[in-house]
Amino acid sequence: MVQYSSTAQAHQKFVVFSLEDQQYGIRISKVREIVKWAKVTRLPQTSDQICGIRNLRGEIVPIISLRSRFGLPEPAHIENSKIIILEIGDSLFGAVVDSVDEVMEIETSAIQEPPDSISGQLVSFVDGVAQSDNGLTVIIDVERLFTNGEQEQFIEAALTTDSVYSVASK
C-alpha cells in the first residue's frame, strides 16, 4: 500500500476503466497509451492470463487479460474491449479492459486503504479505494499487479517471439 502523506501531491490523475460493472484506476504516469482491441497472436504453453502478443509499431508487447487476472469470466465480444499499454519498469504490457471511462483527478486524501478484513491475491495489488460520483473506484498498483516471475514470463514470451519475428522478416 502506498502511504499518502501530507507531503505527497494533493491530487493524482488516474485512468479509470471498467471490468464488468466495477471501476478501477491506474495512475496515469504508468499508462503509455490506450488502443483499440486488435487480434493478438496466441502463444502456446502460456498462462490463461496471457491473451497473446501484439506488434505495436514494431515492438512486440505481451497482452494480458485483466478479467482473467481478477478471476472474472471473459466477455462474449472482446472486439469492443480496449488495451491499456502500461509501462512497468523498462517493459511494456498491454492490459485488456472492457472500457476506458475517463481520466479522473482524485484528491490524495480521498484514497482509503482497503479494509483489513479483505484478503487474497487481489488485495496484494490494490493500492486503495476512492469514492467518486460513480461509486467506488479501486486503485490498482501496476507495479504489484504481477509477480516478478510472471513479468519475466511475459517478457520472455515477447522477446522470444520478437527474435523469431526479426529473423522471419529478414
VMD Tcl script that builds the backbone (N, CA, C; Angstrom):
set m [mol new atoms 510]
animate dup $m
set s [atomselect $m all]
$s set {name element resname resid chain x y z} {
  {N N MET 1 A 0.847 -1.181 0.000}
  {CA C MET 1 A 0.000 0.000 0.000}
  {C C MET 1 A 0.885 1.235 0.000}
  {N N VAL 2 A 0.629 2.139 -0.909}
  {CA C VAL 2 A 1.349 3.401 -0.945}
  {C C VAL 2 A 0.814 4.275 0.170}
  {N N GLN 3 A 1.708 4.834 0.936}
  {CA C GLN 3 A 1.291 5.723 2.016}
  {C C GLN 3 A 1.107 7.119 1.441}
  {N N TYR 4 A -0.040 7.695 1.666}
  {CA C TYR 4 A -0.337 9.032 1.182}
  {C C TYR 4 A -0.109 10.011 2.312}
  {N N SER 5 A 0.939 10.789 2.213}
  {CA C SER 5 A 1.284 11.718 3.277}
  {C C SER 5 A 0.948 13.141 2.867}
  {N N SER 6 A 1.047 14.028 3.809}
  {CA C SER 6 A 0.741 15.429 3.532}
  {C C SER 6 A 1.768 16.048 2.601}
  {N N THR 7 A 2.946 15.425 2.466}
  {CA C THR 7 A 3.960 15.956 1.563}
  {C C THR 7 A 3.742 15.450 0.141}
  {N N ALA 8 A 2.880 14.474 -0.044}
  {CA C ALA 8 A 2.588 13.965 -1.383}
  {C C ALA 8 A 1.712 14.978 -2.116}
  {N N GLN 9 A 1.560 14.757 -3.423}
  {CA C GLN 9 A 0.711 15.639 -4.214}
  {C C GLN 9 A -0.706 15.655 -3.642}
  {N N ALA 10 A -1.352 16.807 -3.724}
  {CA C ALA 10 A -2.720 16.928 -3.219}
  {C C ALA 10 A -3.703 16.177 -4.106}
  {N N HIS 11 A -3.403 16.078 -5.408}
  {CA C HIS 11 A -4.250 15.375 -6.360}
  {C C HIS 11 A -3.389 14.457 -7.221}
  {N N GLN 12 A -3.980 13.372 -7.661}
  {CA C GLN 12 A -3.313 12.475 -8.601}
  {C C GLN 12 A -4.287 12.147 -9.712}
  {N N LYS 13 A -3.767 11.902 -10.908}
  {CA C LYS 13 A -4.613 11.565 -12.043}
  {C C LYS 13 A -4.549 10.057 -12.287}
  {N N PHE 14 A -5.718 9.504 -12.588}
  {CA C PHE 14 A -5.859 8.080 -12.830}
  {C C PHE 14 A -6.641 7.842 -14.113}
  {N N VAL 15 A -6.231 6.819 -14.864}
  {CA C VAL 15 A -7.037 6.333 -15.978}
  {C C VAL 15 A -8.022 5.358 -15.360}
  {N N VAL 16 A -9.313 5.636 -15.515}
  {CA C VAL 16 A -10.359 4.805 -14.926}
  {C C VAL 16 A -10.935 3.911 -16.024}
  {N N PHE 17 A -10.983 2.617 -15.716}
  {CA C PHE 17 A -11.503 1.641 -16.672}
  {C C PHE 17 A -12.495 0.733 -15.976}
  {N N SER 18 A -13.257 -0.004 -16.771}
  {CA C SER 18 A -14.268 -0.904 -16.215}
  {C C SER 18 A -13.988 -2.346 -16.602}
  {N N LEU 19 A -14.307 -3.215 -15.653}
  {CA C LEU 19 A -14.383 -4.657 -15.852}
  {C C LEU 19 A -15.728 -5.054 -15.256}
  {N N GLU 20 A -16.603 -5.609 -16.077}
  {CA C GLU 20 A -17.989 -5.832 -15.687}
  {C C GLU 20 A -18.553 -4.494 -15.234}
  {N N ASP 21 A -19.118 -4.413 -14.052}
  {CA C ASP 21 A -19.714 -3.155 -13.603}
  {C C ASP 21 A -18.864 -2.430 -12.576}
  {N N GLN 22 A -17.610 -2.822 -12.415}
  {CA C GLN 22 A -16.729 -2.233 -11.417}
  {C C GLN 22 A -15.706 -1.320 -12.086}
  {N N GLN 23 A -15.440 -0.178 -11.441}
  {CA C GLN 23 A -14.427 0.743 -11.938}
  {C C GLN 23 A -13.116 0.545 -11.200}
  {N N TYR 24 A -12.033 0.638 -11.971}
  {CA C TYR 24 A -10.675 0.534 -11.448}
  {C C TYR 24 A -9.884 1.729 -11.969}
  {N N GLY 25 A -8.847 2.092 -11.243}
  {CA C GLY 25 A -7.998 3.197 -11.671}
  {C C GLY 25 A -6.538 2.818 -11.629}
  {N N ILE 26 A -5.799 3.332 -12.610}
  {CA C ILE 26 A -4.341 3.153 -12.692}
  {C C ILE 26 A -3.736 4.542 -12.824}
  {N N ARG 27 A -2.679 4.795 -12.082}
  {CA C ARG 27 A -2.003 6.095 -12.177}
  {C C ARG 27 A -1.657 6.392 -13.634}
  {N N ILE 28 A -1.980 7.581 -14.068}
  {CA C ILE 28 A -1.764 7.957 -15.456}
  {C C ILE 28 A -0.278 7.907 -15.820}
  {N N SER 29 A 0.595 8.080 -14.847}
  {CA C SER 29 A 2.037 8.043 -15.119}
  {C C SER 29 A 2.503 6.660 -15.567}
  {N N LYS 30 A 1.710 5.618 -15.333}
  {CA C LYS 30 A 2.057 4.247 -15.733}
  {C C LYS 30 A 1.456 3.865 -17.087}
  {N N VAL 31 A 0.630 4.748 -17.651}
  {CA C VAL 31 A -0.058 4.459 -18.912}
  {C C VAL 31 A 0.674 5.138 -20.058}
  {N N ARG 32 A 1.092 4.331 -21.020}
  {CA C ARG 32 A 1.753 4.889 -22.197}
  {C C ARG 32 A 0.723 5.352 -23.212}
  {N N GLU 33 A -0.281 4.488 -23.451}
  {CA C GLU 33 A -1.333 4.829 -24.393}
  {C C GLU 33 A -2.481 3.845 -24.250}
  {N N ILE 34 A -3.573 4.161 -24.921}
  {CA C ILE 34 A -4.752 3.296 -24.938}
  {C C ILE 34 A -5.069 3.031 -26.394}
  {N N VAL 35 A -5.240 1.735 -26.732}
  {CA C VAL 35 A -5.506 1.365 -28.121}
  {C C VAL 35 A -6.758 0.498 -28.199}
  {N N LYS 36 A -7.343 0.467 -29.382}
  {CA C LYS 36 A -8.493 -0.397 -29.621}
  {C C LYS 36 A -8.032 -1.848 -29.646}
  {N N TRP 37 A -8.976 -2.741 -29.374}
  {CA C TRP 37 A -8.692 -4.162 -29.465}
  {C C TRP 37 A -8.314 -4.493 -30.905}
  {N N ALA 38 A -7.282 -5.280 -31.065}
  {CA C ALA 38 A -6.895 -5.831 -32.358}
  {C C ALA 38 A -6.471 -7.271 -32.098}
  {N N LYS 39 A -6.616 -8.091 -33.090}
  {CA C LYS 39 A -6.290 -9.501 -32.935}
  {C C LYS 39 A -4.853 -9.658 -32.414}
  {N N VAL 40 A -4.692 -10.591 -31.485}
  {CA C VAL 40 A -3.367 -10.880 -30.937}
  {C C VAL 40 A -2.951 -12.281 -31.364}
  {N N THR 41 A -1.663 -12.525 -31.304}
  {CA C THR 41 A -1.134 -13.845 -31.622}
  {C C THR 41 A -1.008 -14.630 -30.332}
  {N N ARG 42 A -1.742 -15.728 -30.240}
  {CA C ARG 42 A -1.736 -16.581 -29.042}
  {C C ARG 42 A -0.444 -17.375 -29.010}
  {N N LEU 43 A 0.141 -17.508 -27.845}
  {CA C LEU 43 A 1.365 -18.274 -27.662}
  {C C LEU 43 A 1.054 -19.592 -26.970}
  {N N PRO 44 A 1.644 -20.684 -27.432}
  {CA C PRO 44 A 1.395 -21.970 -26.774}
  {C C PRO 44 A 2.064 -22.035 -25.406}
  {N N GLN 45 A 1.488 -22.824 -24.530}
  {CA C GLN 45 A 2.029 -23.115 -23.207}
  {C C GLN 45 A 2.290 -21.858 -22.371}
  {N N THR 46 A 1.349 -20.927 -22.450}
  {CA C THR 46 A 1.437 -19.745 -21.598}
  {C C THR 46 A 0.199 -19.696 -20.708}
  {N N SER 47 A 0.278 -18.910 -19.694}
  {CA C SER 47 A -0.819 -18.736 -18.741}
  {C C SER 47 A -2.096 -18.287 -19.459}
  {N N ASP 48 A -3.233 -18.677 -18.906}
  {CA C ASP 48 A -4.518 -18.225 -19.454}
  {C C ASP 48 A -4.670 -16.709 -19.360}
  {N N GLN 49 A -3.910 -16.094 -18.490}
  {CA C GLN 49 A -3.979 -14.639 -18.343}
  {C C GLN 49 A -3.366 -13.923 -19.544}
  {N N ILE 50 A -2.500 -14.613 -20.277}
  {CA C ILE 50 A -1.853 -14.016 -21.441}
  {C C ILE 50 A -2.742 -14.261 -22.657}
  {N N CYS 51 A -3.310 -13.178 -23.187}
  {CA C CYS 51 A -4.139 -13.290 -24.396}
  {C C CYS 51 A -3.257 -13.618 -25.593}
  {N N GLY 52 A -2.033 -13.110 -25.554}
  {CA C GLY 52 A -1.098 -13.309 -26.653}
  {C C GLY 52 A -0.153 -12.129 -26.719}
  {N N ILE 53 A 0.333 -11.879 -27.925}
  {CA C ILE 53 A 1.258 -10.768 -28.143}
  {C C ILE 53 A 0.738 -9.940 -29.308}
  {N N ARG 54 A 1.193 -8.705 -29.350}
  {CA C ARG 54 A 0.773 -7.796 -30.410}
  {C C ARG 54 A 1.959 -6.953 -30.821}
  {N N ASN 55 A 2.071 -6.710 -32.118}
  {CA C ASN 55 A 3.100 -5.824 -32.627}
  {C C ASN 55 A 2.546 -4.408 -32.568}
  {N N LEU 56 A 3.157 -3.590 -31.726}
  {CA C LEU 56 A 2.726 -2.204 -31.554}
  {C C LEU 56 A 3.826 -1.304 -32.108}
  {N N ARG 57 A 3.647 -0.892 -33.353}
  {CA C ARG 57 A 4.634 -0.055 -34.053}
  {C C ARG 57 A 6.055 -0.610 -33.957}
  {N N GLY 58 A 6.187 -1.899 -34.253}
  {CA C GLY 58 A 7.491 -2.535 -34.289}
  {C C GLY 58 A 7.966 -3.128 -32.984}
  {N N GLU 59 A 7.208 -2.948 -31.920}
  {CA C GLU 59 A 7.582 -3.513 -30.623}
  {C C GLU 59 A 6.581 -4.603 -30.242}
  {N N ILE 60 A 7.111 -5.784 -29.901}
  {CA C ILE 60 A 6.253 -6.895 -29.513}
  {C C ILE 60 A 5.863 -6.720 -28.050}
  {N N VAL 61 A 4.550 -6.671 -27.798}
  {CA C VAL 61 A 4.028 -6.381 -26.462}
  {C C VAL 61 A 3.140 -7.535 -26.007}
  {N N PRO 62 A 3.416 -8.123 -24.824}
  {CA C PRO 62 A 2.502 -9.143 -24.296}
  {C C PRO 62 A 1.186 -8.494 -23.878}
  {N N ILE 63 A 0.080 -9.163 -24.192}
  {CA C ILE 63 A -1.250 -8.651 -23.885}
  {C C ILE 63 A -1.867 -9.560 -22.828}
  {N N ILE 64 A -2.265 -8.965 -21.714}
  {CA C ILE 64 A -2.769 -9.717 -20.562}
  {C C ILE 64 A -4.245 -9.383 -20.341}
  {N N SER 65 A -5.032 -10.385 -20.001}
  {CA C SER 65 A -6.450 -10.185 -19.692}
  {C C SER 65 A -6.600 -9.854 -18.212}
  {N N LEU 66 A -7.029 -8.640 -17.916}
  {CA C LEU 66 A -7.274 -8.298 -16.511}
  {C C LEU 66 A -8.496 -9.028 -15.979}
  {N N ARG 67 A -9.438 -9.378 -16.833}
  {CA C ARG 67 A -10.585 -10.172 -16.379}
  {C C ARG 67 A -10.085 -11.502 -15.828}
  {N N SER 68 A -9.218 -12.155 -16.562}
  {CA C SER 68 A -8.666 -13.438 -16.106}
  {C C SER 68 A -7.853 -13.238 -14.833}
  {N N ARG 69 A -7.076 -12.183 -14.788}
  {CA C ARG 69 A -6.242 -11.892 -13.615}
  {C C ARG 69 A -7.099 -11.691 -12.369}
  {N N PHE 70 A -8.266 -11.073 -12.557}
  {CA C PHE 70 A -9.148 -10.782 -11.432}
  {C C PHE 70 A -10.161 -11.888 -11.186}
  {N N GLY 71 A -10.062 -12.991 -11.925}
  {CA C GLY 71 A -10.964 -14.124 -11.714}
  {C C GLY 71 A -12.364 -13.919 -12.283}
  {N N LEU 72 A -12.483 -13.067 -13.282}
  {CA C LEU 72 A -13.777 -12.798 -13.918}
  {C C LEU 72 A -13.881 -13.565 -15.233}
  {N N PRO 73 A -15.103 -13.897 -15.657}
  {CA C PRO 73 A -15.260 -14.581 -16.945}
  {C C PRO 73 A -14.933 -13.631 -18.099}
  {N N GLU 74 A -14.463 -14.197 -19.205}
  {CA C GLU 74 A -14.162 -13.381 -20.382}
  {C C GLU 74 A -15.467 -12.936 -21.034}
  {N N PRO 75 A -15.483 -11.761 -21.660}
  {CA C PRO 75 A -16.718 -11.263 -22.276}
  {C C PRO 75 A -17.055 -12.054 -23.549}
  {N N ALA 76 A -18.317 -12.007 -23.931}
  {CA C ALA 76 A -18.748 -12.690 -25.152}
  {C C ALA 76 A -18.147 -12.019 -26.395}
  {N N HIS 77 A -17.996 -10.701 -26.347}
  {CA C HIS 77 A -17.484 -9.953 -27.508}
  {C C HIS 77 A -16.295 -9.108 -27.087}
  {N N ILE 78 A -15.106 -9.617 -27.289}
  {CA C ILE 78 A -13.894 -8.901 -26.879}
  {C C ILE 78 A -13.560 -7.768 -27.847}
  {N N GLU 79 A -14.181 -7.766 -29.022}
  {CA C GLU 79 A -13.889 -6.751 -30.037}
  {C C GLU 79 A -14.153 -5.329 -29.546}
  {N N ASN 80 A -15.024 -5.167 -28.563}
  {CA C ASN 80 A -15.338 -3.841 -28.031}
  {C C ASN 80 A -14.380 -3.413 -26.923}
  {N N SER 81 A -13.451 -4.282 -26.565}
  {CA C SER 81 A -12.517 -4.009 -25.465}
  {C C SER 81 A -11.459 -3.002 -25.881}
  {N N LYS 82 A -10.782 -2.487 -24.892}
  {CA C LYS 82 A -9.637 -1.592 -25.101}
  {C C LYS 82 A -8.403 -2.239 -24.485}
  {N N ILE 83 A -7.240 -1.814 -24.941}
  {CA C ILE 83 A -5.981 -2.282 -24.384}
  {C C ILE 83 A -5.239 -1.066 -23.832}
  {N N ILE 84 A -4.964 -1.121 -22.540}
  {CA C ILE 84 A -4.181 -0.059 -21.904}
  {C C ILE 84 A -2.726 -0.531 -21.946}
  {N N ILE 85 A -1.881 0.234 -22.622}
  {CA C ILE 85 A -0.455 -0.096 -22.699}
  {C C ILE 85 A 0.214 0.513 -21.471}
  {N N LEU 86 A 0.737 -0.383 -20.620}
  {CA C LEU 86 A 1.331 0.006 -19.348}
  {C C LEU 86 A 2.844 -0.053 -19.410}
  {N N GLU 87 A 3.492 0.872 -18.729}
  {CA C GLU 87 A 4.941 0.837 -18.556}
  {C C GLU 87 A 5.218 0.350 -17.149}
  {N N ILE 88 A 5.784 -0.857 -17.061}
  {CA C ILE 88 A 6.151 -1.430 -15.771}
  {C C ILE 88 A 7.658 -1.655 -15.821}
  {N N GLY 89 A 8.377 -0.849 -15.064}
  {CA C GLY 89 A 9.835 -0.897 -15.151}
  {C C GLY 89 A 10.245 -0.459 -16.548}
  {N N ASP 90 A 11.082 -1.278 -17.195}
  {CA C ASP 90 A 11.538 -0.972 -18.556}
  {C C ASP 90 A 10.717 -1.698 -19.612}
  {N N SER 91 A 9.626 -2.323 -19.214}
  {CA C SER 91 A 8.858 -3.157 -20.130}
  {C C SER 91 A 7.458 -2.600 -20.363}
  {N N LEU 92 A 6.917 -2.979 -21.518}
  {CA C LEU 92 A 5.544 -2.636 -21.858}
  {C C LEU 92 A 4.679 -3.872 -21.757}
  {N N PHE 93 A 3.471 -3.693 -21.244}
  {CA C PHE 93 A 2.467 -4.741 -21.160}
  {C C PHE 93 A 1.150 -4.136 -21.617}
  {N N GLY 94 A 0.349 -4.919 -22.302}
  {CA C GLY 94 A -0.991 -4.485 -22.658}
  {C C GLY 94 A -1.980 -5.134 -21.713}
  {N N ALA 95 A -2.914 -4.364 -21.182}
  {CA C ALA 95 A -3.937 -4.877 -20.274}
  {C C ALA 95 A -5.294 -4.708 -20.948}
  {N N VAL 96 A -5.978 -5.827 -21.203}
  {CA C VAL 96 A -7.290 -5.786 -21.848}
  {C C VAL 96 A -8.342 -5.456 -20.802}
  {N N VAL 97 A -9.140 -4.417 -21.086}
  {CA C VAL 97 A -10.226 -3.996 -20.199}
  {C C VAL 97 A -11.496 -3.850 -21.026}
  {N N ASP 98 A -12.650 -3.858 -20.358}
  {CA C ASP 98 A -13.925 -3.720 -21.065}
  {C C ASP 98 A -14.047 -2.352 -21.718}
  {N N SER 99 A -13.735 -1.313 -20.967}
  {CA C SER 99 A -13.813 0.048 -21.494}
  {C C SER 99 A -12.899 0.951 -20.682}
  {N N VAL 100 A -12.486 2.030 -21.304}
  {CA C VAL 100 A -11.775 3.091 -20.600}
  {C C VAL 100 A -12.776 4.218 -20.459}
  {N N ASP 101 A -13.041 4.601 -19.215}
  {CA C ASP 101 A -14.140 5.513 -18.933}
  {C C ASP 101 A -13.736 6.979 -18.897}
  {N N GLU 102 A -12.610 7.268 -18.254}
  {CA C GLU 102 A -12.222 8.666 -18.097}
  {C C GLU 102 A -10.844 8.770 -17.462}
  {N N VAL 103 A -10.320 9.987 -17.494}
  {CA C VAL 103 A -9.162 10.325 -16.674}
  {C C VAL 103 A -9.737 11.112 -15.508}
  {N N MET 104 A -9.473 10.613 -14.302}
  {CA C MET 104 A -10.067 11.204 -13.100}
  {C C MET 104 A -8.966 11.759 -12.202}
  {N N GLU 105 A -9.185 12.960 -11.716}
  {CA C GLU 105 A -8.279 13.547 -10.735}
  {C C GLU 105 A -8.876 13.278 -9.364}
  {N N ILE 106 A -8.093 12.643 -8.513}
  {CA C ILE 106 A -8.573 12.260 -7.192}
  {C C ILE 106 A -7.693 12.917 -6.138}
  {N N GLU 107 A -8.341 13.508 -5.143}
  {CA C GLU 107 A -7.579 14.057 -4.021}
  {C C GLU 107 A -6.896 12.910 -3.299}
  {N N THR 108 A -5.646 13.087 -2.994}
  {CA C THR 108 A -4.874 12.053 -2.310}
  {C C THR 108 A -5.531 11.654 -0.998}
  {N N SER 109 A -6.088 12.614 -0.296}
  {CA C SER 109 A -6.721 12.323 0.987}
  {C C SER 109 A -8.002 11.503 0.833}
  {N N ALA 110 A -8.565 11.446 -0.378}
  {CA C ALA 110 A -9.798 10.695 -0.615}
  {C C ALA 110 A -9.537 9.216 -0.892}
  {N N ILE 111 A -8.275 8.833 -1.024}
  {CA C ILE 111 A -7.932 7.433 -1.284}
  {C C ILE 111 A -7.744 6.728 0.049}
  {N N GLN 112 A -8.568 5.713 0.272}
  {CA C GLN 112 A -8.533 4.977 1.531}
  {C C GLN 112 A -7.964 3.583 1.310}
  {N N GLU 113 A -7.354 3.044 2.345}
  {CA C GLU 113 A -6.847 1.673 2.279}
  {C C GLU 113 A -8.024 0.707 2.225}
  {N N PRO 114 A -7.841 -0.443 1.551}
  {CA C PRO 114 A -8.917 -1.440 1.577}
  {C C PRO 114 A -9.073 -1.991 2.990}
  {N N PRO 115 A -10.257 -2.455 3.340}
  {CA C PRO 115 A -10.471 -2.980 4.696}
  {C C PRO 115 A -9.539 -4.150 5.003}
  {N N ASP 116 A -9.083 -4.236 6.252}
  {CA C ASP 116 A -8.203 -5.323 6.684}
  {C C ASP 116 A -8.874 -6.679 6.569}
  {N N SER 117 A -10.194 -6.711 6.598}
  {CA C SER 117 A -10.920 -7.983 6.556}
  {C C SER 117 A -10.889 -8.627 5.167}
  {N N ILE 118 A -10.460 -7.871 4.157}
  {CA C ILE 118 A -10.364 -8.422 2.806}
  {C C ILE 118 A -8.945 -8.923 2.611}
  {N N SER 119 A -8.832 -10.155 2.137}
  {CA C SER 119 A -7.501 -10.699 1.899}
  {C C SER 119 A -7.493 -11.433 0.573}
  {N N GLY 120 A -6.339 -11.902 0.185}
  {CA C GLY 120 A -6.222 -12.667 -1.041}
  {C C GLY 120 A -5.290 -11.987 -2.015}
  {N N GLN 121 A -5.149 -12.636 -3.173}
  {CA C GLN 121 A -4.205 -12.157 -4.173}
  {C C GLN 121 A -4.602 -10.794 -4.719}
  {N N LEU 122 A -5.894 -10.560 -4.920}
  {CA C LEU 122 A -6.336 -9.282 -5.472}
  {C C LEU 122 A -5.897 -8.118 -4.600}
  {N N VAL 123 A -6.018 -8.265 -3.306}
  {CA C VAL 123 A -5.684 -7.173 -2.398}
  {C C VAL 123 A -4.191 -6.834 -2.452}
  {N N SER 124 A -3.352 -7.785 -2.848}
  {CA C SER 124 A -1.917 -7.528 -2.895}
  {C C SER 124 A -1.562 -6.414 -3.869}
  {N N PHE 125 A -2.368 -6.189 -4.886}
  {CA C PHE 125 A -2.062 -5.101 -5.817}
  {C C PHE 125 A -3.104 -3.973 -5.778}
  {N N VAL 126 A -3.998 -4.022 -4.805}
  {CA C VAL 126 A -4.930 -2.910 -4.595}
  {C C VAL 126 A -4.211 -1.863 -3.751}
  {N N ASP 127 A -4.132 -0.653 -4.300}
  {CA C ASP 127 A -3.428 0.424 -3.637}
  {C C ASP 127 A -4.365 1.252 -2.764}
  {N N GLY 128 A -5.662 1.140 -3.020}
  {CA C GLY 128 A -6.620 1.894 -2.243}
  {C C GLY 128 A -7.969 1.916 -2.928}
  {N N VAL 129 A -8.891 2.623 -2.318}
  {CA C VAL 129 A -10.251 2.757 -2.836}
  {C C VAL 129 A -10.637 4.232 -2.721}
  {N N ALA 130 A -11.229 4.755 -3.794}
  {CA C ALA 130 A -11.645 6.162 -3.788}
  {C C ALA 130 A -13.123 6.268 -4.125}
  {N N GLN 131 A -13.810 7.129 -3.414}
  {CA C GLN 131 A -15.229 7.396 -3.681}
  {C C GLN 131 A -15.322 8.452 -4.779}
  {N N SER 132 A -16.195 8.214 -5.751}
  {CA C SER 132 A -16.445 9.213 -6.791}
  {C C SER 132 A -17.949 9.310 -7.010}
  {N N ASP 133 A -18.344 10.165 -7.929}
  {CA C ASP 133 A -19.767 10.313 -8.232}
  {C C ASP 133 A -20.364 9.011 -8.763}
  {N N ASN 134 A -19.518 8.174 -9.371}
  {CA C ASN 134 A -19.980 6.913 -9.966}
  {C C ASN 134 A -19.837 5.724 -9.020}
  {N N GLY 135 A -19.512 5.949 -7.778}
  {CA C GLY 135 A -19.337 4.863 -6.817}
  {C C GLY 135 A -17.878 4.723 -6.425}
  {N N LEU 136 A -17.501 3.533 -6.011}
  {CA C LEU 136 A -16.127 3.287 -5.583}
  {C C LEU 136 A -15.244 2.936 -6.779}
  {N N THR 137 A -14.044 3.480 -6.775}
  {CA C THR 137 A -13.030 3.147 -7.776}
  {C C THR 137 A -11.883 2.476 -7.043}
  {N N VAL 138 A -11.548 1.265 -7.456}
  {CA C VAL 138 A -10.458 0.510 -6.852}
  {C C VAL 138 A -9.167 0.928 -7.560}
  {N N ILE 139 A -8.215 1.428 -6.784}
  {CA C ILE 139 A -6.940 1.896 -7.334}
  {C C ILE 139 A -5.962 0.717 -7.373}
  {N N ILE 140 A -5.433 0.454 -8.558}
  {CA C ILE 140 A -4.525 -0.680 -8.781}
  {C C ILE 140 A -3.090 -0.172 -8.891}
  {N N ASP 141 A -2.169 -0.824 -8.204}
  {CA C ASP 141 A -0.740 -0.542 -8.331}
  {C C ASP 141 A -0.183 -1.506 -9.366}
  {N N VAL 142 A 0.085 -1.016 -10.570}
  {CA C VAL 142 A 0.524 -1.910 -11.651}
  {C C VAL 142 A 1.885 -2.537 -11.377}
  {N N GLU 143 A 2.684 -1.895 -10.540}
  {CA C GLU 143 A 3.990 -2.475 -10.197}
  {C C GLU 143 A 3.822 -3.788 -9.428}
  {N N ARG 144 A 2.680 -3.937 -8.731}
  {CA C ARG 144 A 2.426 -5.152 -7.952}
  {C C ARG 144 A 1.377 -6.052 -8.595}
  {N N LEU 145 A 0.915 -5.675 -9.786}
  {CA C LEU 145 A -0.144 -6.430 -10.455}
  {C C LEU 145 A 0.300 -7.847 -10.792}
  {N N PHE 146 A 1.554 -8.002 -11.161}
  {CA C PHE 146 A 2.108 -9.307 -11.495}
  {C C PHE 146 A 3.367 -9.528 -10.676}
  {N N THR 147 A 3.599 -10.774 -10.301}
  {CA C THR 147 A 4.827 -11.095 -9.579}
  {C C THR 147 A 6.006 -10.926 -10.530}
  {N N ASN 148 A 7.211 -10.840 -9.973}
  {CA C ASN 148 A 8.407 -10.743 -10.818}
  {C C ASN 148 A 8.506 -11.927 -11.765}
  {N N GLY 149 A 8.154 -13.115 -11.272}
  {CA C GLY 149 A 8.190 -14.315 -12.110}
  {C C GLY 149 A 7.220 -14.223 -13.280}
  {N N GLU 150 A 6.020 -13.700 -13.020}
  {CA C GLU 150 A 5.034 -13.534 -14.093}
  {C C GLU 150 A 5.514 -12.497 -15.101}
  {N N GLN 151 A 6.051 -11.388 -14.617}
  {CA C GLN 151 A 6.558 -10.359 -15.527}
  {C C GLN 151 A 7.659 -10.927 -16.406}
  {N N GLU 152 A 8.553 -11.718 -15.811}
  {CA C GLU 152 A 9.634 -12.332 -16.583}
  {C C GLU 152 A 9.080 -13.284 -17.636}
  {N N GLN 153 A 8.029 -14.044 -17.284}
  {CA C GLN 153 A 7.413 -14.959 -18.245}
  {C C GLN 153 A 6.828 -14.168 -19.418}
  {N N PHE 154 A 6.151 -13.065 -19.139}
  {CA C PHE 154 A 5.552 -12.248 -20.191}
  {C C PHE 154 A 6.639 -11.664 -21.101}
  {N N ILE 155 A 7.693 -11.145 -20.472}
  {CA C ILE 155 A 8.787 -10.536 -21.236}
  {C C ILE 155 A 9.484 -11.592 -22.076}
  {N N GLU 156 A 9.742 -12.754 -21.482}
  {CA C GLU 156 A 10.402 -13.833 -22.213}
  {C C GLU 156 A 9.581 -14.256 -23.431}
  {N N ALA 157 A 8.276 -14.357 -23.252}
  {CA C ALA 157 A 7.397 -14.726 -24.367}
  {C C ALA 157 A 7.493 -13.687 -25.481}
  {N N ALA 158 A 7.488 -12.412 -25.111}
  {CA C ALA 158 A 7.571 -11.352 -26.112}
  {C C ALA 158 A 8.935 -11.329 -26.783}
  {N N LEU 159 A 10.009 -11.494 -25.996}
  {CA C LEU 159 A 11.360 -11.469 -26.561}
  {C C LEU 159 A 11.594 -12.642 -27.501}
  {N N THR 160 A 11.139 -13.817 -27.111}
  {CA C THR 160 A 11.302 -14.996 -27.952}
  {C C THR 160 A 10.582 -14.779 -29.278}
  {N N THR 161 A 9.377 -14.273 -29.213}
  {CA C THR 161 A 8.604 -14.035 -30.422}
  {C C THR 161 A 9.221 -12.919 -31.235}
  {N N ASP 162 A 9.745 -11.874 -30.570}
  {CA C ASP 162 A 10.387 -10.772 -31.261}
  {C C ASP 162 A 11.597 -11.270 -32.044}
  {N N SER 163 A 12.379 -12.185 -31.438}
  {CA C SER 163 A 13.541 -12.747 -32.126}
  {C C SER 163 A 13.121 -13.540 -33.346}
  {N N VAL 164 A 12.088 -14.358 -33.209}
  {CA C VAL 164 A 11.579 -15.133 -34.341}
  {C C VAL 164 A 11.043 -14.198 -35.410}
  {N N TYR 165 A 10.325 -13.145 -35.002}
  {CA C TYR 165 A 9.763 -12.169 -35.941}
  {C C TYR 165 A 10.894 -11.472 -36.696}
  {N N SER 166 A 11.963 -11.082 -36.008}
  {CA C SER 166 A 13.084 -10.389 -36.629}
  {C C SER 166 A 13.767 -11.274 -37.658}
  {N N VAL 167 A 13.984 -12.548 -37.335}
  {CA C VAL 167 A 14.623 -13.482 -38.254}
  {C C VAL 167 A 13.727 -13.720 -39.470}
  {N N ALA 168 A 12.428 -13.881 -39.240}
  {CA C ALA 168 A 11.497 -14.166 -40.325}
  {C C ALA 168 A 11.339 -12.983 -41.273}
  {N N SER 169 A 11.530 -11.770 -40.793}
  {CA C SER 169 A 11.320 -10.597 -41.634}
  {C C SER 169 A 12.561 -10.209 -42.430}
  {N N LYS 170 A 13.670 -10.898 -42.211}
  {CA C LYS 170 A 14.914 -10.592 -42.948}
  {C C LYS 170 A 14.907 -11.211 -44.315}
}
mol reanalyze $m
mol bondsrecalc $m
mol representation Tube
mol addrep $m
